[in-house]
Amino acid sequence: MDSLDVRILRSVVSDRSALPLPWNLRPSYGSIAKSVGADEGTVRNRIRKLRDSGFLADWRAMVNPRLTGRSDAIAWFDVPPYVLKSELIAELRLLDGVMVIGSGYGSFLYIAFRYGRASSRQRQVELIRRLARTDQVNLGGIPYPECKIPECKIRLAPSDWAVLEAIQKDPRRSYKAVASEVGLSSQTVKRKLHRMMHGNAVFGFAAHDPKKLHGAVWALLVVSCAEEQWNELDRRLFGKFGEHIWQVTPLVPFGPGEPMFCGYNLMLANVPNGLAILGVVKQMPAVQDARLELMVEAHVLFNPLEEEVEDHTRGSRTGPE
């Protein structure tokens, strides 16, 4: 995997203007080619290889949690040596709202989960602590952009939810097929979907399988700094290591005075390459701490996202159009 693959992957699964996830569920090969400076045929072939290899395992539509009054958080920690990681992962999968469990080489583990109230978040973290038998659990919130359409502050129409449900498992599904399922015209489906995408009501959500990655190493760089210094630090990190970065997840603190964390997914040629990057990052001004983890597993659970849309689809069927 070379730097062009990294740029293409970043264009598909991330968006610097709408961190942490891309707003465009249906990017064309032409638009991706233009953004990465390559021809359309090359982009098409590179994306096909990422999918065929199994690394880009799935692509779904995900509703902005702010649309439903919910939030996402990521907890991460080191699994104690007396806890069997595989058994812990099996137990964590059963917790409400868990969307992703990422496992690094060694003791590192992270969990991304969706929750309603702050009390639910606190209860979830306490359950994680007890299951992992550790008190050292870090936590950060994912700062999704605010919805830009008025309905985000009220409610979407039943037909909007029907469209979201129809494309959730296949965002590139044809407008004609969606229209046939939900009983609308293709033009109406296209208009509704474009309005929701441009309004930050829905994002693309990709599943990756590090076991299917060949010729490169997936590493997660976790950096902490003061919240007010993150934008400048992020700009410097991206300017220096952008050829390796394919996804960025900023994590805002929940308490005053707590540091801000950010996870940078890197594609590396080898482990020494990553250690060299870590050494440089630790010396950067504003960096409070940094660690590099080699990712070996990523368990993606779509059920919480699917159930959320299904519940709102059923609940809105009697609502105003």
Contacts in CASP RR format, 6 or more apart in sequence:
PFRMAT RR
TARGET T0000
AUTHOR 0000-0000-0000
METHOD contacts of the structure
MODEL  1
MDSLDVRILRSVVSDRSALPLPWNLRPSYGSIAKSVGADEGTVRNRIRKL
RDSGFLADWRAMVNPRLTGRSDAIAWFDVPPYVLKSELIAELRLLDGVMV
IGSGYGSFLYIAFRYGRASSRQRQVELIRRLARTDQVNLGGIPYPECKIP
ECKIRLAPSDWAVLEAIQKDPRRSYKAVASEVGLSSQTVKRKLHRMMHGN
AVFGFAAHDPKKLHGAVWALLVVSCAEEQWNELDRRLFGKFGEHIWQVTP
LVPFGPGEPMFCGYNLMLANVPNGLAILGVVKQMPAVQDARLELMVEAHV
LFNPLEEEVEDHTRGSRTGPE
1 213 0 8 1.000
1 214 0 8 1.000
1 215 0 8 1.000
1 216 0 8 1.000
1 267 0 8 1.000
3 243 0 8 1.000
4 36 0 8 1.000
4 38 0 8 1.000
4 42 0 8 1.000
4 46 0 8 1.000
5 46 0 8 1.000
5 50 0 8 1.000
5 267 0 8 1.000
6 242 0 8 1.000
6 243 0 8 1.000
6 244 0 8 1.000
6 245 0 8 1.000
6 246 0 8 1.000
6 267 0 8 1.000
7 35 0 8 1.000
7 36 0 8 1.000
7 37 0 8 1.000
7 243 0 8 1.000
8 32 0 8 1.000
8 36 0 8 1.000
8 38 0 8 1.000
8 43 0 8 1.000
8 46 0 8 1.000
8 47 0 8 1.000
8 50 0 8 1.000
9 50 0 8 1.000
9 56 0 8 1.000
9 246 0 8 1.000
9 267 0 8 1.000
10 245 0 8 1.000
10 246 0 8 1.000
10 247 0 8 1.000
11 27 0 8 1.000
11 32 0 8 1.000
11 35 0 8 1.000
11 36 0 8 1.000
12 22 0 8 1.000
12 27 0 8 1.000
12 32 0 8 1.000
12 47 0 8 1.000
12 56 0 8 1.000
12 206 0 8 1.000
13 21 0 8 1.000
13 22 0 8 1.000
13 56 0 8 1.000
13 204 0 8 1.000
13 206 0 8 1.000
13 208 0 8 1.000
13 246 0 8 1.000
13 247 0 8 1.000
14 20 0 8 1.000
14 21 0 8 1.000
14 22 0 8 1.000
14 246 0 8 1.000
14 247 0 8 1.000
14 248 0 8 1.000
15 21 0 8 1.000
15 22 0 8 1.000
15 23 0 8 1.000
15 24 0 8 1.000
16 248 0 8 1.000
17 23 0 8 1.000
18 145 0 8 1.000
18 200 0 8 1.000
18 203 0 8 1.000
19 143 0 8 1.000
19 145 0 8 1.000
19 248 0 8 1.000
19 249 0 8 1.000
19 250 0 8 1.000
20 142 0 8 1.000
20 144 0 8 1.000
20 247 0 8 1.000
20 248 0 8 1.000
20 249 0 8 1.000
20 250 0 8 1.000
21 62 0 8 1.000
21 144 0 8 1.000
21 203 0 8 1.000
21 204 0 8 1.000
21 205 0 8 1.000
22 203 0 8 1.000
22 204 0 8 1.000
23 197 0 8 1.000
23 198 0 8 1.000
23 199 0 8 1.000
23 200 0 8 1.000
23 202 0 8 1.000
23 203 0 8 1.000
23 204 0 8 1.000
24 31 0 8 1.000
24 197 0 8 1.000
24 204 0 8 1.000
25 61 0 8 1.000
25 167 0 8 1.000
25 171 0 8 1.000
25 172 0 8 1.000
25 193 0 8 1.000
25 197 0 8 1.000
25 202 0 8 1.000
25 203 0 8 1.000
25 204 0 8 1.000
26 171 0 8 1.000
26 172 0 8 1.000
29 40 0 8 1.000
29 41 0 8 1.000
29 43 0 8 1.000
29 44 0 8 1.000
29 47 0 8 1.000
30 40 0 8 1.000
30 43 0 8 1.000
32 43 0 8 1.000
32 47 0 8 1.000
33 39 0 8 1.000
33 40 0 8 1.000
33 41 0 8 1.000
33 42 0 8 1.000
33 43 0 8 1.000
36 43 0 8 1.000
47 56 0 8 1.000
50 56 0 8 1.000
53 212 0 8 1.000
53 213 0 8 1.000
53 214 0 8 1.000
54 209 0 8 1.000
54 212 0 8 1.000
55 208 0 8 1.000
55 209 0 8 1.000
55 210 0 8 1.000
55 212 0 8 1.000
55 213 0 8 1.000
56 206 0 8 1.000
56 207 0 8 1.000
56 208 0 8 1.000
57 206 0 8 1.000
57 207 0 8 1.000
57 208 0 8 1.000
57 209 0 8 1.000
57 212 0 8 1.000
57 300 0 8 1.000
58 206 0 8 1.000
58 207 0 8 1.000
58 300 0 8 1.000
58 302 0 8 1.000
59 171 0 8 1.000
59 172 0 8 1.000
59 204 0 8 1.000
59 205 0 8 1.000
59 206 0 8 1.000
59 207 0 8 1.000
60 168 0 8 1.000
60 169 0 8 1.000
60 171 0 8 1.000
60 204 0 8 1.000
60 205 0 8 1.000
60 206 0 8 1.000
60 207 0 8 1.000
60 302 0 8 1.000
60 305 0 8 1.000
61 164 0 8 1.000
61 167 0 8 1.000
61 168 0 8 1.000
61 171 0 8 1.000
61 202 0 8 1.000
61 203 0 8 1.000
61 204 0 8 1.000
61 205 0 8 1.000
62 168 0 8 1.000
62 202 0 8 1.000
62 203 0 8 1.000
62 204 0 8 1.000
62 205 0 8 1.000
62 305 0 8 1.000
63 164 0 8 1.000
63 201 0 8 1.000
63 202 0 8 1.000
63 305 0 8 1.000
63 308 0 8 1.000
63 309 0 8 1.000
64 144 0 8 1.000
64 145 0 8 1.000
64 147 0 8 1.000
64 152 0 8 1.000
64 200 0 8 1.000
64 201 0 8 1.000
64 202 0 8 1.000
64 203 0 8 1.000
65 71 0 8 1.000
65 72 0 8 1.000
65 114 0 8 1.000
65 144 0 8 1.000
66 144 0 8 1.000
66 146 0 8 1.000
66 147 0 8 1.000
66 152 0 8 1.000
67 147 0 8 1.000
67 152 0 8 1.000
67 156 0 8 1.000
67 201 0 8 1.000
68 308 0 8 1.000
68 312 0 8 1.000
69 116 0 8 1.000
70 114 0 8 1.000
70 115 0 8 1.000
70 116 0 8 1.000
70 308 0 8 1.000
71 114 0 8 1.000
71 115 0 8 1.000
71 116 0 8 1.000
71 121 0 8 1.000
71 141 0 8 1.000
71 142 0 8 1.000
72 99 0 8 1.000
72 112 0 8 1.000
72 113 0 8 1.000
72 114 0 8 1.000
72 115 0 8 1.000
72 141 0 8 1.000
72 142 0 8 1.000
72 144 0 8 1.000
73 112 0 8 1.000
73 113 0 8 1.000
73 115 0 8 1.000
73 121 0 8 1.000
73 124 0 8 1.000
73 139 0 8 1.000
73 140 0 8 1.000
73 141 0 8 1.000
73 142 0 8 1.000
74 110 0 8 1.000
74 111 0 8 1.000
74 112 0 8 1.000
74 113 0 8 1.000
74 139 0 8 1.000
74 140 0 8 1.000
74 141 0 8 1.000
74 142 0 8 1.000
74 249 0 8 1.000
74 251 0 8 1.000
75 110 0 8 1.000
75 111 0 8 1.000
75 113 0 8 1.000
75 124 0 8 1.000
75 125 0 8 1.000
75 128 0 8 1.000
75 137 0 8 1.000
75 138 0 8 1.000
75 139 0 8 1.000
75 140 0 8 1.000
76 108 0 8 1.000
76 109 0 8 1.000
76 110 0 8 1.000
76 111 0 8 1.000
76 137 0 8 1.000
76 138 0 8 1.000
76 222 0 8 1.000
77 109 0 8 1.000
77 110 0 8 1.000
77 128 0 8 1.000
77 132 0 8 1.000
77 134 0 8 1.000
77 136 0 8 1.000
77 137 0 8 1.000
77 138 0 8 1.000
78 107 0 8 1.000
78 108 0 8 1.000
78 109 0 8 1.000
78 134 0 8 1.000
78 136 0 8 1.000
79 85 0 8 1.000
79 88 0 8 1.000
79 106 0 8 1.000
79 107 0 8 1.000
79 108 0 8 1.000
79 109 0 8 1.000
79 132 0 8 1.000
79 134 0 8 1.000
80 107 0 8 1.000
80 132 0 8 1.000
80 133 0 8 1.000
80 134 0 8 1.000
81 107 0 8 1.000
82 133 0 8 1.000
83 132 0 8 1.000
83 133 0 8 1.000
83 134 0 8 1.000
85 103 0 8 1.000
85 106 0 8 1.000
85 107 0 8 1.000
85 109 0 8 1.000
88 109 0 8 1.000
88 131 0 8 1.000
88 132 0 8 1.000
89 101 0 8 1.000
89 103 0 8 1.000
89 109 0 8 1.000
89 297 0 8 1.000
89 299 0 8 1.000
91 131 0 8 1.000
92 98 0 8 1.000
92 101 0 8 1.000
92 111 0 8 1.000
92 128 0 8 1.000
92 131 0 8 1.000
93 101 0 8 1.000
93 299 0 8 1.000
93 301 0 8 1.000
95 111 0 8 1.000
95 113 0 8 1.000
95 124 0 8 1.000
95 127 0 8 1.000
95 128 0 8 1.000
96 113 0 8 1.000
96 124 0 8 1.000
96 304 0 8 1.000
97 113 0 8 1.000
97 114 0 8 1.000
97 115 0 8 1.000
97 124 0 8 1.000
97 301 0 8 1.000
97 304 0 8 1.000
98 111 0 8 1.000
98 112 0 8 1.000
98 113 0 8 1.000
98 301 0 8 1.000
98 304 0 8 1.000
99 112 0 8 1.000
99 113 0 8 1.000
99 114 0 8 1.000
99 300 0 8 1.000
99 301 0 8 1.000
99 302 0 8 1.000
99 304 0 8 1.000
99 305 0 8 1.000
100 110 0 8 1.000
100 111 0 8 1.000
100 112 0 8 1.000
100 298 0 8 1.000
100 299 0 8 1.000
100 300 0 8 1.000
100 301 0 8 1.000
101 109 0 8 1.000
101 110 0 8 1.000
101 111 0 8 1.000
101 112 0 8 1.000
101 297 0 8 1.000
101 298 0 8 1.000
101 299 0 8 1.000
101 301 0 8 1.000
102 109 0 8 1.000
102 110 0 8 1.000
102 111 0 8 1.000
102 295 0 8 1.000
102 297 0 8 1.000
102 298 0 8 1.000
102 299 0 8 1.000
103 109 0 8 1.000
103 295 0 8 1.000
103 296 0 8 1.000
103 297 0 8 1.000
103 298 0 8 1.000
103 299 0 8 1.000
104 220 0 8 1.000
104 293 0 8 1.000
104 294 0 8 1.000
104 295 0 8 1.000
104 296 0 8 1.000
104 297 0 8 1.000
105 293 0 8 1.000
105 294 0 8 1.000
105 295 0 8 1.000
105 296 0 8 1.000
108 220 0 8 1.000
108 293 0 8 1.000
109 132 0 8 1.000
110 220 0 8 1.000
111 128 0 8 1.000
112 142 0 8 1.000
113 124 0 8 1.000
113 304 0 8 1.000
114 304 0 8 1.000
114 305 0 8 1.000
114 308 0 8 1.000
115 121 0 8 1.000
115 124 0 8 1.000
121 254 0 8 1.000
125 137 0 8 1.000
125 139 0 8 1.000
128 137 0 8 1.000
129 135 0 8 1.000
129 137 0 8 1.000
138 261 0 8 1.000
139 254 0 8 1.000
140 251 0 8 1.000
140 252 0 8 1.000
140 253 0 8 1.000
140 254 0 8 1.000
140 261 0 8 1.000
141 251 0 8 1.000
141 252 0 8 1.000
141 253 0 8 1.000
141 254 0 8 1.000
142 249 0 8 1.000
142 250 0 8 1.000
142 251 0 8 1.000
142 252 0 8 1.000
143 250 0 8 1.000
143 252 0 8 1.000
144 200 0 8 1.000
144 203 0 8 1.000
145 200 0 8 1.000
146 152 0 8 1.000
146 200 0 8 1.000
147 153 0 8 1.000
147 199 0 8 1.000
147 200 0 8 1.000
147 201 0 8 1.000
148 198 0 8 1.000
148 199 0 8 1.000
148 200 0 8 1.000
149 195 0 8 1.000
149 196 0 8 1.000
149 199 0 8 1.000
149 201 0 8 1.000
151 157 0 8 1.000
151 160 0 8 1.000
151 201 0 8 1.000
152 199 0 8 1.000
152 200 0 8 1.000
152 201 0 8 1.000
155 316 0 8 1.000
155 319 0 8 1.000
156 164 0 8 1.000
156 196 0 8 1.000
156 201 0 8 1.000
156 312 0 8 1.000
156 316 0 8 1.000
157 316 0 8 1.000
157 320 0 8 1.000
157 321 0 8 1.000
158 313 0 8 1.000
158 316 0 8 1.000
158 317 0 8 1.000
158 318 0 8 1.000
158 319 0 8 1.000
158 321 0 8 1.000
159 182 0 8 1.000
159 184 0 8 1.000
159 188 0 8 1.000
159 192 0 8 1.000
159 321 0 8 1.000
160 192 0 8 1.000
160 196 0 8 1.000
161 309 0 8 1.000
161 312 0 8 1.000
161 313 0 8 1.000
161 316 0 8 1.000
162 181 0 8 1.000
162 182 0 8 1.000
162 313 0 8 1.000
163 178 0 8 1.000
163 182 0 8 1.000
163 184 0 8 1.000
163 189 0 8 1.000
163 192 0 8 1.000
163 193 0 8 1.000
163 196 0 8 1.000
164 196 0 8 1.000
164 202 0 8 1.000
164 309 0 8 1.000
164 313 0 8 1.000
165 309 0 8 1.000
165 310 0 8 1.000
165 313 0 8 1.000
166 173 0 8 1.000
166 178 0 8 1.000
166 181 0 8 1.000
166 182 0 8 1.000
167 173 0 8 1.000
167 178 0 8 1.000
167 193 0 8 1.000
168 305 0 8 1.000
168 306 0 8 1.000
168 309 0 8 1.000
169 302 0 8 1.000
169 306 0 8 1.000
171 204 0 8 1.000
175 186 0 8 1.000
175 187 0 8 1.000
175 189 0 8 1.000
175 190 0 8 1.000
175 193 0 8 1.000
176 186 0 8 1.000
178 184 0 8 1.000
178 186 0 8 1.000
178 189 0 8 1.000
178 193 0 8 1.000
179 185 0 8 1.000
179 186 0 8 1.000
179 188 0 8 1.000
179 189 0 8 1.000
182 189 0 8 1.000
184 192 0 8 1.000
196 202 0 8 1.000
205 305 0 8 1.000
207 298 0 8 1.000
207 300 0 8 1.000
207 302 0 8 1.000
208 218 0 8 1.000
208 298 0 8 1.000
209 298 0 8 1.000
210 218 0 8 1.000
210 295 0 8 1.000
210 296 0 8 1.000
210 297 0 8 1.000
210 298 0 8 1.000
211 296 0 8 1.000
211 297 0 8 1.000
215 269 0 8 1.000
216 267 0 8 1.000
216 268 0 8 1.000
216 269 0 8 1.000
217 267 0 8 1.000
217 268 0 8 1.000
217 269 0 8 1.000
217 270 0 8 1.000
217 271 0 8 1.000
217 273 0 8 1.000
217 274 0 8 1.000
217 294 0 8 1.000
218 265 0 8 1.000
218 266 0 8 1.000
218 267 0 8 1.000
218 268 0 8 1.000
218 294 0 8 1.000
218 295 0 8 1.000
219 265 0 8 1.000
219 266 0 8 1.000
219 267 0 8 1.000
219 268 0 8 1.000
219 274 0 8 1.000
219 292 0 8 1.000
219 293 0 8 1.000
219 294 0 8 1.000
219 295 0 8 1.000
220 263 0 8 1.000
220 264 0 8 1.000
220 265 0 8 1.000
220 266 0 8 1.000
220 292 0 8 1.000
220 293 0 8 1.000
220 295 0 8 1.000
221 263 0 8 1.000
221 264 0 8 1.000
221 266 0 8 1.000
221 277 0 8 1.000
221 278 0 8 1.000
221 281 0 8 1.000
221 290 0 8 1.000
221 291 0 8 1.000
221 292 0 8 1.000
222 261 0 8 1.000
222 262 0 8 1.000
222 263 0 8 1.000
222 264 0 8 1.000
222 290 0 8 1.000
222 291 0 8 1.000
222 292 0 8 1.000
222 293 0 8 1.000
223 233 0 8 1.000
223 237 0 8 1.000
223 261 0 8 1.000
223 262 0 8 1.000
223 263 0 8 1.000
223 264 0 8 1.000
223 281 0 8 1.000
223 287 0 8 1.000
223 289 0 8 1.000
223 290 0 8 1.000
224 259 0 8 1.000
224 260 0 8 1.000
224 261 0 8 1.000
224 262 0 8 1.000
224 287 0 8 1.000
224 288 0 8 1.000
224 289 0 8 1.000
224 290 0 8 1.000
225 233 0 8 1.000
225 259 0 8 1.000
225 260 0 8 1.000
225 262 0 8 1.000
225 286 0 8 1.000
225 287 0 8 1.000
225 288 0 8 1.000
226 259 0 8 1.000
226 260 0 8 1.000
226 286 0 8 1.000
226 288 0 8 1.000
227 252 0 8 1.000
227 253 0 8 1.000
227 257 0 8 1.000
227 259 0 8 1.000
227 260 0 8 1.000
229 286 0 8 1.000
230 250 0 8 1.000
230 260 0 8 1.000
230 262 0 8 1.000
232 286 0 8 1.000
233 284 0 8 1.000
233 286 0 8 1.000
233 287 0 8 1.000
234 248 0 8 1.000
234 250 0 8 1.000
234 262 0 8 1.000
236 284 0 8 1.000
237 245 0 8 1.000
237 264 0 8 1.000
237 281 0 8 1.000
237 284 0 8 1.000
238 245 0 8 1.000
238 248 0 8 1.000
240 280 0 8 1.000
241 264 0 8 1.000
241 266 0 8 1.000
241 277 0 8 1.000
244 266 0 8 1.000
244 267 0 8 1.000
244 268 0 8 1.000
244 277 0 8 1.000
245 264 0 8 1.000
245 265 0 8 1.000
245 266 0 8 1.000
246 265 0 8 1.000
246 266 0 8 1.000
246 267 0 8 1.000
247 264 0 8 1.000
247 265 0 8 1.000
248 262 0 8 1.000
248 263 0 8 1.000
248 264 0 8 1.000
248 265 0 8 1.000
249 262 0 8 1.000
249 263 0 8 1.000
249 265 0 8 1.000
250 260 0 8 1.000
250 261 0 8 1.000
250 262 0 8 1.000
250 263 0 8 1.000
251 260 0 8 1.000
251 261 0 8 1.000
251 262 0 8 1.000
251 263 0 8 1.000
252 260 0 8 1.000
253 259 0 8 1.000
253 260 0 8 1.000
253 261 0 8 1.000
259 288 0 8 1.000
259 289 0 8 1.000
266 274 0 8 1.000
266 277 0 8 1.000
268 274 0 8 1.000
268 277 0 8 1.000
271 294 0 8 1.000
274 292 0 8 1.000
275 292 0 8 1.000
277 292 0 8 1.000
278 290 0 8 1.000
278 291 0 8 1.000
278 292 0 8 1.000
279 290 0 8 1.000
281 287 0 8 1.000
281 290 0 8 1.000
282 290 0 8 1.000
END
